Amino acid sequence: MYQCVFLFSASAFSILLLSAFTNESQLNEFGYTYLDNYVSHNRKLVDSALDQLESGHTQKSLDLLQKQFADIQKGDRLYPDKGTLLKIWWHIYTSSKTETGSIGQGCLYRKRLQSSL
């Protein structure tokens, strides 16, 4: 009995796998959909972290950089977003102004960065 269930499952999986590789357009469509969802989800996280950073709450953007964006390297699709976060952090913490002024300057710097991208 178990051999029949296993044989049926293996056959169904093999047919499904072969049909996926022979229909390249569906495979590409799935890949593009997955990629779009991945990038849009992470860009929403970046925008949220930047908004928090502008309001003076730095912990969310720091957590995002340390936990979720730690493995992003040059050439990855989210590398420019990581770079934007890092540049704003660098601009805020190297500024010689007061904390409120430097966050305000970071907000202006964010707008300049996004307009140049």
N, C-alpha and C positions, 0 to 999 in steps of 0.2 A: 504494500500500500504506500509506504513512504517513498519507495523507489519511483512509483508512478507520479507522485506529487513533485518529487525532485526533478524527474525527467520533464514534466510539463513546465515547471518553473524555469528550468535551464533553457528549454526550447523557446519559451516566450521571451526570456531575457536576450537570447541570441538573436531572435528575429527583430526585437526592438533595437538592439545595438547595431545590427547590420542596416536596418532602415535609417537609422540616424546618420550613419556614415555615408550612405548612398544618396541621401537627400541633403546636399551641402547647403542649400539656401535656408532650410529650416534650422540647421545647426548654426549657421552664421547669424540668423535672426535671434536665436536664443542667446548667443554670445553677446550680441550688441545690446539686447534688452538687459541682460545681467550687468554688463558694464555700465550702461546708463543709470541703472538703479544704484549701483555701487558708488559711482561718482556723485550723483545727485544727493544721496544720503549723507556722504561725507562732507559735501559742500554745505549742506544745511547745518551740520555740526560745526563747521568752521565759522559760518556766519553767526551762529548762536554764540560761539566762543568769542568772536570779535565784538559782538554786541555787549556781552558781559564785560569784556575788557574795557570797552568805551565807558561803561558805567562805573568802572573802578573795581570790579570783582575779577581779580586775576586768576583765581583758583581753577575755574573751568577751562580756560585756555591752557594753563599749565598742565592740568590733568590730560587734556587732549594731546598735547605735545609729548608728554612723558609716556602715556599708556597706548594710545591708538596710533599715533603718528611716529612712534619711535623707529619702526622698521621701514618707513618710507625713505627711499633713496633716490638719487638723481636718475631721471628717466621714467619714474613712476608717474602715473596720471595725476596724482594728488601732490606731487612735489611742489608745484607753484603755490598751492594753498598752504603747505607747511612753511614754505619760504616767506609767504606774506605774514603768517603768524610770528615767525621768528624775527622778521624785520621790524614789526611793530613792537615786539617785546624789547628788541635791542634799542630801538629809538626811544622808548619810554624809559628804560633803565639807564641809559647813558646820557639822558638829558640832564642838564644842570638846573632845570627849573624845579619848582615845588612838585609834589606828587600829583596834585590836581591839574596843574599846568602841563605836566609831562603827559598825562593821560589825554588831555585835550589836544596836545600836539600829536600824540599817537593817532587820534581820530582823524586829524587832518592828513597825516601821513598815510593812513589807510585809504582815504578817498583818493589821494594822488596815486597810490599804488594800483588801486582797482581801475582807475581811469586809464592808466598806462598799459594795462594788460589787455 
